[in-house]
Amino acid sequence: MSRFRSVTAPSVSECGAGAGCVLRGAGLNNQGLRLKVIQEQARGNEGAIKGGFVILDAGDNIHTQSLGPLLGQVTDAAAVTGAIRRARPGCVSVVNSNILVVEKS
């Protein structure tokens, strides 16, 4: 057993995020995803992030290709989920606040 614990950042659902914050994927299926939220994200919400956001980087994950057309434009959770479910119908949204963390500058 290791004496060192891995330190992970709290999820957006645990700590919230201010308007203008950059969020990054913290799960296997949203690895490398980076997005900038337009509105504040309240803590306690475990579902999709609220309001519009801009995808800055689609990352390197199973949804990278599906997210490519949405790069750099204002979008929302429904559009992202629609895009990934066209290729993988059973997938959970990659923009759920419980699998995103606030990126530290």
TORLUM-588679 format. One record per residue (C-alpha): residue number from 1; residue in one letter; x, y, z. Coordinates in nm, 2 decimals, m for minus. Last residue first. Layout:
! TORLUM-588679
num  residu  u  v  w
NUM  a  X  Y  Z
...
END
This chain:
! TORLUM-588679
num  residu  u  v  w
105  s  m0.46  2.90  m1.41
104  k  m0.64  2.61  m1.23
103  e  m0.90  2.43  m1.44
102  v  m1.23  2.38  m1.26
101  v  m1.33  2.02  m1.26
100  l  m1.58  1.82  m1.48
99  i  m1.71  1.47  m1.42
98  n  m1.98  1.56  m1.16
97  s  m2.08  1.87  m1.36
96  n  m2.21  1.66  m1.65
95  v  m2.06  1.78  m1.98
94  v  m1.95  1.45  m2.12
93  s  m2.31  1.34  m2.14
92  v  m2.38  0.97  m2.08
91  c  m2.34  0.74  m2.38
90  g  m2.60  0.49  m2.49
89  p  m2.64  0.62  m2.85
88  r  m2.27  0.63  m2.94
87  a  m2.22  0.80  m3.28
86  r  m2.54  1.01  m3.29
85  r  m2.52  1.01  m2.91
84  i  m2.21  1.23  m2.91
83  a  m2.37  1.51  m3.11
82  g  m2.70  1.50  m2.93
81  t  m2.53  1.52  m2.59
80  v  m2.32  1.81  m2.70
79  a  m2.63  1.99  m2.84
78  a  m2.83  1.93  m2.52
77  a  m2.54  2.05  m2.30
76  d  m2.51  2.38  m2.47
75  t  m2.32  2.55  m2.75
74  v  m2.13  2.88  m2.82
73  q  m1.87  2.82  m3.09
72  g  m1.50  2.74  m3.08
71  l  m1.53  2.36  m3.13
70  l  m1.88  2.22  m3.20
69  p  m1.78  2.04  m3.52
68  g  m1.50  1.85  m3.33
67  l  m1.72  1.71  m3.06
66  s  m1.81  1.39  m3.25
65  q  m1.45  1.33  m3.34
64  t  m1.33  1.38  m2.98
63  h  m1.60  1.15  m2.83
62  i  m1.39  0.84  m2.76
61  n  m1.12  1.05  m2.59
60  d  m0.84  1.29  m2.67
59  g  m0.96  1.64  m2.59
58  a  m1.24  1.83  m2.76
57  d  m1.05  2.16  m2.69
56  l  m1.20  2.51  m2.63
55  i  m1.57  2.41  m2.62
54  v  m1.76  2.73  m2.56
53  f  m2.04  2.74  m2.31
52  g  m2.41  2.81  m2.28
51  g  m2.64  2.75  m2.00
50  k  m2.63  2.49  m1.72
49  i  m2.39  2.21  m1.68
48  a  m2.54  1.87  m1.72
47  g  m2.64  1.68  m1.41
46  e  m2.48  1.66  m1.06
45  n  m2.60  2.00  m0.94
44  g  m2.49  2.06  m0.58
43  r  m2.26  2.35  m0.66
42  a  m2.40  2.62  m0.87
41  q  m2.25  2.68  m1.22
40  e  m2.22  3.05  m1.31
39  q  m2.29  3.14  m1.66
38  i  m2.08  3.15  m1.98
37  v  m1.88  2.84  m1.92
36  k  m1.54  2.79  m2.09
35  l  m1.47  2.44  m2.21
34  r  m1.18  2.19  m2.20
33  l  m1.21  1.82  m2.29
32  g  m0.87  1.64  m2.23
31  q  m1.03  1.32  m2.10
30  n  m1.41  1.33  m2.15
29  n  m1.48  0.96  m2.16
28  l  m1.23  0.86  m1.89
27  g  m1.35  1.12  m1.65
26  a  m1.21  1.45  m1.52
25  g  m1.28  1.67  m1.82
24  r  m1.18  2.03  m1.79
23  l  m1.36  2.35  m1.70
22  v  m1.25  2.70  m1.78
21  c  m1.42  2.97  m1.57
20  g  m1.60  3.26  m1.74
19  a  m1.90  3.25  m1.50
18  g  m1.80  3.11  m1.17
17  a  m1.78  2.74  m1.09
16  g  m1.94  2.51  m0.84
15  c  m1.76  2.32  m0.56
14  e  m1.90  1.97  m0.54
13  s  m2.09  1.96  m0.87
12  v  m1.80  2.13  m1.04
11  s  m1.59  1.83  m0.93
10  p  m1.33  1.86  m0.65
9  a  m0.96  1.84  m0.77
8  t  m0.79  1.51  m0.72
7  v  m0.50  1.44  m0.48
6  s  m0.36  1.09  m0.51
5  r  m0.26  0.96  m0.17
4  f  0.10  0.88  m0.09
3  r  0.18  0.61  0.17
2  s  0.13  0.34  m0.10
1  m  0.00  0.00  0.00
END
